[in-house]
Amino acid sequence: MIRNYRRPFPAGIIYPDAIYTIGGKGKRLSLTFDDGPDPESTPLILDTLKSHDIRATFFCTGSRVLSSPGLFARIAAEGHTIGNHGFSHLNGLTTPIRTYCADVFRGRDITCSNLFRPPYGRLRVRQYRILERSMRIVFWDLMPYDFDQGLPAEDSYNILASRIRPGSVIVLHDHPTSSALIYLDRFLNRALEAGYAFRPLDDNSPRGRDI
């Protein structure tokens, strides 16, 4: 399996106005979580973030929000930013344009968020052009493959810890099999000790931000 730990190639060229990193002075990071809310993993993540007084961005899947409305409410109540990850977690490259966009809009109606992260980081140019008219498309700067059960948790941690840089938008997953559940607290301690600060994304994040 070929792993690309930086932004999905060639997203920066095809989707130039999407968000990949955050701006601002100093050593800032933005921590994001995809695929939830999940009754098993999301509470553990929220507890860990709360213990460090850190706010993150949760790209929630609409169908899972309907299954766990109380958990979704907790994410928002604790000050985290909500993002849209579609309703059904569709792959844009294998889904008809109209079907895909309708699913994303349904996810937006449920999450009430104009921040959208494409599931798998995959969508067609036409889908992108339609969605960007009313949403902020968000990719990432660093993916440590915490979802990959073939990658040991220690390896995923080392990828994350060694590759962060000022402005990185980091993508992890609130899923029961995510290795981030093992090392999240350790990573936050290391990043904070190294002088990094965390802030969530918002609708005012600049387009096409890069380092």
N, C-alpha and C positions, 0 to 999 in steps of 0.2 A: 504494500500500500504506500503510495506517495503522499506524504503529508506536507502541506504548505502552511507554515505557522503564521505567516504574515497575511495581509489582505488577500482575498481570493483573486487569483490571476485570471484574466486581466481586468478586473473590476475597475481599477483606477482609470483606465483608458475608456472603457465602455460606459461607465457611470461616473463621470467626472464631478457631478454635483452631490454625490452621496457623502455621508459622513463616515470617516475612517478613524480620525483622531480628534482630540479636543485642543482648543487653544488656551491661552492664558499664560501668565508668568509662573515660573517655578516648576516644581516636579509634580505635575498633576496626572492622575490616572482616572479612568472611568471604568468601573466594573459593571458588567452586564450579565444577565442570566436569561437563557432561552428555554422554552418548552413548558414552563409551568403554567399555573401553580400545581404543585404536586404534594399531596398530603403527607408523604413520607420525607421528602428531601427539603421542600421549601421551608418548613418551620425550623429545621436545623440551620439552614442558611441564614434565615432572618435572625435567629438567636445569636449566631456568630457575628453578623454585621452589627447588631445592637450592642454587643459586648465591646465593640471597638468604636461605637458611635459613627458608623460609616453608612452613607446612603448610596444605593446602587440603582440600576435601571433593570426592570424585569420585563422582558418581551414575552407577553403571555399569549397562549393559544386560546382562542375563543371557546372552543369546546371544553377545554379544561377549566376555564373560568366558570362556565355554567355548572360544572361538576363540583367545584369547590368555591362557591361565592364568598363564604366567610374568610377563607384564606386569601382570596383576592383582595377583600376589604382590608385585611390585616396588612398586606403589602403597602397599600396606599396610606393607611392610618399611621404607619411607622415612618412615613416621609420619603419612601422610595418613589422613583418615577416609574410610571407604567408605559410600556410600549406594546405595539401590536405585532403579533407573530402569525397573523392569519387565523382563520377559524379552524381549518382542518390540517394545517401543516403540510401544504402541498408543495411539490417540486415544480417550480415555474417552467423548467425546461421540458417537462413531460406532460404539462397540463395546458389545455387550450386557453388562449388569452382571455376570452370572456369568462370562462369558468374560474380561472385563477384570480382575476381582478374582483369578481363577485365575492369570492371567498375572503379576500383581503378586506374588502369593504365591510363584509359581515363581521370580521374580526375587529375592525375599527369601531363599528357600532357598539360592540360589547365592551371593548376596553376603553372606549372614549379617548383614544390616543391617536395623534397624527404622526407619531414616530413608528416607522415600520421597518422591521428586519426580515428580509426574505428567508424562509426556511431553507436550510442547506446553503445559503448564500447564492441561490440560483434563481434567476429570472431572465426572461427575454427582454431585448431592448424595447420592444413595443409595450410590454407590460410595465417596464420601468417608466417609459414616457407617459403612460396613462396615470400611473400612481403618483409620480412626482408632482403632478399638478396640484394635488391637495395634501400630500404627505411628505415627510422628511424620511428619505431612505437611509438606513443605517447599516453599515457593514462593520468592520473591525480592523484593528491594527495587529492584534495578537490572539491567536487561537492555540491553546496548549493541548487540544484533543483530549479533554477530560472525559468525553463521551466514548472514546475508543477503548473498548475492553481488551484490545490487544496491546495497549500501551500501559506499562506499569505506572501506578500512581506516582512513584518517585521520579520517573522519567518525565511525566507530565508536569510535575512540580518544578523540576529543574529547568524545563523549557520556559515555563512562565517566569520563574525567578530570574533567569539569566537574560531574558529577552525584553523585559519591560524597559520602556524609555519614556521620557516626559511626553505626555500627550496620548499615550496608548489607550485605545478603547479595547478592553479585554472581554472576550466572550467565553463564559462558562455555562453550565447547564444545571437547572434544578430538576434533576432526574435521579431516581434511586441508584442507578448504576454509575453515576458520575464520580470520577475519582476526586473531583474538587471537594467532595464532602470529607475526604480524608485529610486534605492539606490546606483548606481555605484559611483556617485560623493561623496556621504556621506561615502562610504566605502574607497575610495581612500584617502580622507582627514584623516580618522581615521588611516589607515595603515601608511601613511606618518608621521603623528604625533607620531606614536608608533615607528618610526625609521626604517620602512621597505623601501626597494628600489625595484623597479621593473625592470626586464629585459626580453626581448623576448627570445624564444627558437631559436636555430639554428642547422645546420647540425652537429656541433661539440659537441652538448650536449652529455655527457657520457651515455653509455648504462647501464641499470639496476641501475640507480642512486637511492639511498634511504637514509633516515636519520637514 
